[in-house]
């Protein structure tokens, strides 16, 4: 479970980094109603999916931990 959480964390950080530090400057430089490129869509979905995986694994681990006690 810890490995799945680590993968989700890495996906979230990479997606967030790409969306903020690459996507925003790209959007500012091409401000004439640009189409969203595939890599920016992928970065947004990675950040959303990564945080979802991390939160889901934490909830599962806490539920298992509370069941033991």
VEXDRENFI-559986 format. One record per atom (N, C-alpha, C, O): y negated, x negated, z; residue in one letter. Coordinates in steps of 0.2 Angstrom, whole numbers, plus 5000, padded with zeros to 4 digits. Atoms other than C-alpha are relative to their C-alpha. Layout:
N
YXZA...
// end
This chain:
69
500649965000X500050005000X499449965000X498949974997X500650054999X498849855004X499949984993X499349974991X500150025007X499149794986X499650054995X499250034991X500349945004X498649964978X499350005002X498950014998X500750004998X497049964989X499649944997X499149954996X500450065003X496649784983X499950014993X499349994991X500149995007X496849834965X499450054999X499050044995X500549955000X495749984968X499349975002X498849994999X500650044999X494449874976X499749964995X499149964994X500250045006X494449754962X499750044994X499250024991X500249965006X494249894949X499350035002X498950034997X500649974998X492849974959X499449944999X498949964997X500550065000X491849804961X499949984993X499349974991X500250025007X492049754943X499750064996X499250044992X500449945003X491549934937X499350005002X498950014998X500750004997X490049934948X499649954997X499049964995X500450055003X489549764943X499850004993X499249994991X500149995007X489749794925X499450064998X499050054994X500449945001X488849964926X499249985002X498850004998X500750024997X487349894936X499749944996X499149954994X500350075002X487049714930X500149994992X499749954990X500050005007X487549744912X499850064996X499450064991X500149945003X487449924908X499250025001X499050054996X500849984999X485649954915X499649964996X499149994992X500450045005X484849804906X500150024993X499750034989X499949985007X485749864890X499650074998X499350074993X500449935001X485050044892X499349995000X499050024996X500750015000X483349984896X499849964993X499249984990X500250045006X483349864880X500150054994X499750044989X499949965005X483950004869X499950075002X500350125002X500349944997X482950154876X499950054994X499750114996X500149955005X482850244859X500650054999X500950054994X499449965000X484250374863X500649974998X500949994993X499450045002X485750254862X500650045002X500650085007X499349974998X487550314862X500349955005X500249895005X499750044994X488450254877X500649964997X501149994994X499450045003X489650114872X500650015004X500650035010X499449994996X491450114877X500149965006X500449985011X499950044994X491349964889X499650035006X499850025012X500449974994X489950054899X500450065003X500450075009X499649944997X491050214900X500649975004X500850005009X499450034997X492550104905X499849985007X500149985012X500350034993X491450024919X499950065005X500150055011X500149944995X490950194926X500650035002X500750045008X499349984998X492750254926X500449965004X500749985009X499750054995X493350094934X499750015007X500150015012X500449994993X492050114948X500250065003X500450065009X499849944997X492550294951X500750005002X500950035007X499350004999X494350274949X500249955006X500749965010X499950054995X494350114960X499850035007X500250025012X500249974993X493450204975X500550065002X500650075007X499549944999X494650354973X500649975002X500950005007X499450044998X496150234974X499949985007X500449995012X500150034993X495450144990X500050065005X500350055010X500049944995X495050314999X500650035000X500850055006X499449964999X496650394995X500549955004X500949985008X499650044996X497650245001X499849995007X500349995012X500250004993X496650235017X500250075003X500450065009X499849934997X496950425020X500750005001X501050025006X499250004999X498850405017X500249955006X500649975010X499950044994X498850255029X499850025007X500250025012X500249974994X497950345042X500450055002X500550065008X499549944998X499050495041X500649975003X500950005007X499450034998X500550385043X499949975007X500449975011X500250034994X499750295057X500050055006X500250045012X500149954995X499350445067X500750045001X500850065007X499449974999X501050515064X500549965004X500949995008X499650044996X501850375073X499850005007X500350015011X500250004993X500850385089X500150075002X499950085008X
// end
